[in-house]
Amino acid sequence: MTGQTTSKETGLEALAAVERRVLWLSTAIVDHANRVRPNPSGLKVGGHQASSASMTSIMTSLWFRALTADDRVSVKPHASPVLHAINYLLGELDVSYLTSLRSFGGLQSYPSRSKDPDPVDYSTGSVGIGATAPLWGAIARRYVAGRFGSAGGGRQYSLPGDAELDEGAIWEAVQDPMVADLGEIVWIVDLNRQSLDRVVPSMAVDRWRGMFAAAGWQVLVLKYGRLLEELFTRSGGDALRTRIDSMGNPEYQRLLRCTPDVLRERLPGKGSTAEPIAGLVAELDDATLLAALRNLGGHDLVALTEAYARIDDTRPTVIFAYTVKGHGLPSEGHPQNHSSLLTAGQMRELVGRLGTDPDDRWARFADGTPEASLCAAAAERLRRPIVEARRPPAVPNDLGRTPKGTGNTQQALGRVLLDLTRMAPGAAERIVTVSPDVSSSTNLGGWLNKVGVWSHTERTDWFADDAETILHWLERPTGQHVELGIAETNLVGLLGELGATWSRWGQPLLPIGVVYDPFVNRALEPWSFGIYAGGQSILVGTPSGVSLAPEGGAHQSITTPSLGIEQPGCVSYEPAFVIDTEWCLLAALGDLGRPDGSSAYLRLSTRPVDQALAAVPADPAARARRRRQVVAGAYALRRVERPAVTIAAIGAMVTEALAAADRLGVLGVPADVVCVTSPDLIFRALQSRRGLDDGPEWILGQVFPTGRTVPMVTLVDGHPHTLAFLATINNVPVTTLGVSRFGQSGSLAELYRHHGLDADSVVEAALDLID
């Protein structure tokens, strides 16, 4: 028994020593970036020593006691130095990187899957988005397991700061019905009760506990450590507990800054409990008194380890771990310590107190010590096998059909997906669609009936035998459509994680998310962050523009065409015809699920268009040439012998462009018509011509040859600046037509006239240019 106790105590001492070394390393990483490394520009480098210190105990206990190789962790952005310090002690990060925080090619400001040199499970930095990512990662893993076999197990941890719980994205995710069944989810909230500028006057912990519990989560609270809990059992202990429990955050934080003498004076407070507290405090020496005030649950390694053992794996768990911001540093508890840096003198004092070698600030533990053994054991336990990514299945570039009659690009989406199930089943089985309760209204109904709805358990469709039910809701683990609640942030969060399965588990998926185009703006930040983190997906915005005439201004998107150009890691398309949509979608699918892949954004319309206007060539070679141009960004829809003007249009506006060209021809003003399918790719080609990009530029010579350099009118159902750059290809005069005001309800003709998008406006603009 004595031997077991000794071994246990030795293990705890080693863990505490590792905790101290992690605290030192994370602090020194920030110190070196700001005070040691040369900084010729004089700009602030920054870093977060205090925010890292509040997470040190939590992360040390996790990595060196609790985590397995299958677990994944999302670390709060400002604790990135702690993650790097731990990875260094585990042998996953070379010492040379410890001096590179926030330098070019070095450690990133915040954890990054795609840019950091050491293992990072989830990119964070956009407040609230990184914290929720493991929820969607858990669903993505379950989806892969249900469709393609085991994708491992393990828990999905989030380590958010308490201030992140102010973000709406947190609560949109927590309450989603699909989340309540995710027993692998564990959140450990760093409850340090400070924001960037101040001590938060009061925390809504009780309210948060109720909100998580109401959403079906297990709620655990680690408020006090073992030392305080022991003091509470002594005479006067109940009064001390009541005093601290009822104390406001600012007063508590101020006590952390007090000397022992001042603390003995202030801690008892006033009233009937003052005397018993003063009596208890009088029994304690100065060191014990100071340690007791700081002995919160989030800094007690034993309490943390015991809390991990209490996790209920049948439902999500949140652990509220009370901590002190800056714990163990001279700046602890100060209201302005968020971005403060320790002075050179404070760093020297910290070296001595933490037992670090002052001549080797990056020293690991000496071989043969209990601490080195603990690090080695953790490294072995956490070592993951190398994941060999499968090549995504081949996606055909043309399904061989030439659409006839009248149709719209939104309808084409569902038709292409269904065609792929018949013509390219290998690719189709990798497609997963996601929507926020808009499946039927965005033409996914046929696809959904064909492939079913994903659920981690099979559920009964009680309307299967209802003759009036058109959309069948068959839920099963092999379904290929995931339906979340009406929250675009959740949808694109899941989209990003579905798009990362190729790199996590070697299983490439081809994820497509569908939202109403006006709400792309709402979804843009988390989707962009998912792309940054390596998630490859297709986002479809439909219906779009003022062409959604009767719906009114609230459902008419204006800025999304230019957003598509500006989004890194993404190719933006706005096809005009059904065949264009097919080719663009197939090209986008072919770019997913691989190291050199790319995401895509497709802006689609519900406006009916005569498909004969596409004039698809019948000759196979000419058809192939047209397809290459469509996928590259633009093609000549109509050429005249000697053009006086070029009309460049995008999406459904080609109808007005062609009508205006007909009328101009009658007036003796021959007009070329160019259909732009991707302003994004045309802009990139122009940048390449100027030596600012390394992509292909051949499309410019084919669609905008110098021999046809004439004034230009551009036309887009969105902001007119989207196509304004086209005039710079050959430096011609230009008039840009588009939408720059909020829309309103009305017929197509009324709205096009109101915004200056109708054929009359195009004709007038062309005549003004050539006059």
Number of C-alpha atoms within 10 A of each C-alpha: 6 7 8 9 10 11 12 12 12 14 15 14 14 19 23 18 17 26 23 20 27 28 29 27 25 26 25 25 25 25 23 15 21 19 15 12 13 10 12 6 6 7 8 9 14 16 27 23 32 30 30 28 28 29 34 31 26 24 27 23 23 18 20 22 18 16 20 19 17 15 16 21 23 22 28 29 25 23 27 27 32 28 24 28 26 26 20 21 25 22 15 16 18 13 15 9 18 22 19 18 27 17 14 8 12 16 23 17 21 23 29 23 17 17 17 20 17 20 15 21 20 24 27 28 18 15 20 24 25 28 30 27 26 27 27 24 24 24 21 22 20 22 26 23 19 19 15 13 11 13 19 13 16 15 21 24 27 24 24 26 27 21 19 20 17 12 12 12 21 19 16 16 25 21 17 15 12 18 21 18 16 22 19 21 27 26 22 26 26 25 25 27 23 27 18 13 11 14 23 16 11 12 17 10 13 8 10 14 18 14 16 19 15 12 16 18 26 21 19 17 17 20 20 23 22 16 17 21 17 12 18 17 11 11 13 19 20 15 19 25 18 12 18 15 12 10 15 15 18 18 14 17 23 14 19 20 16 14 11 17 9 11 19 20 13 15 20 22 16 10 7 10 16 18 15 17 22 18 15 18 22 12 10 14 10 16 9 15 18 18 13 19 19 25 22 23 27 32 28 24 23 15 19 24 15 10 16 19 9 11 20 16 15 14 17 27 27 22 23 22 26 24 29 26 29 25 24 21 20 17 21 23 29 21 19 16 23 24 15 15 20 21 12 11 8 13 19 13 13 21 17 11 12 16 12 20 12 13 8 8 14 21 14 20 18 10 10 8 10 18 23 18 15 18 24 17 14 20 19 12 17 17 13 11 7 9 12 12 17 14 13 21 20 11 19 16 19 15 15 10 8 14 16 13 10 14 17 21 29 27 18 21 23 17 17 19 23 20 14 19 17 10 13 17 15 15 20 21 19 20 20 23 26 26 27 20 16 18 21 14 13 23 18 24 17 18 24 25 16 15 21 20 25 27 22 18 10 14 14 10 11 10 14 14 9 9 7 8 10 13 16 19 19 21 21 18 19 21 24 26 25 25 18 20 17 15 19 26 25 28 25 32 29 30 32 31 29 33 31 29 25 26 18 19 19 20 26 25 28 28 28 24 23 28 26 22 27 21 20 25 14 14 20 19 16 26 29 19 20 28 24 18 23 28 29 35 33 28 27 26 24 26 25 29 30 29 26 24 22 15 15 16 19 13 22 26 28 25 21 25 30 18 17 23 21 13 18 13 16 22 23 30 32 30 31 29 29 26 25 24 28 24 22 29 24 20 19 26 29 20 21 26 32 22 13 7 17 22 28 25 27 28 28 29 28 18 21 16 21 15 19 13 17 21 10 17 13 10 9 10 10 12 15 15 13 20 21 18 21 25 24 25 27 28 24 17 20 17 14 13 9 13 17 22 25 26 26 25 27 27 27 27 24 26 19 21 28 23 15 23 25 16 16 20 14 10 11 9 18 20 28 23 26 23 29 31 29 26 26 25 23 26 19 19 24 22 17 16 17 11 10 11 13 12 14 16 20 15 20 23 11 13 19 20 12 13 9 18 18 23 21 27 26 31 34 26 29 25 22 20 19 25 29 18 16 23 20 11 19 16 14 12 15 23 19 22 26 21 24 14 12 14 23 19 17 18 15 17 13 15 21 23 14 15 18 17 24 23 22 16 18 26 23 12 19 26 15 10 17 13 5
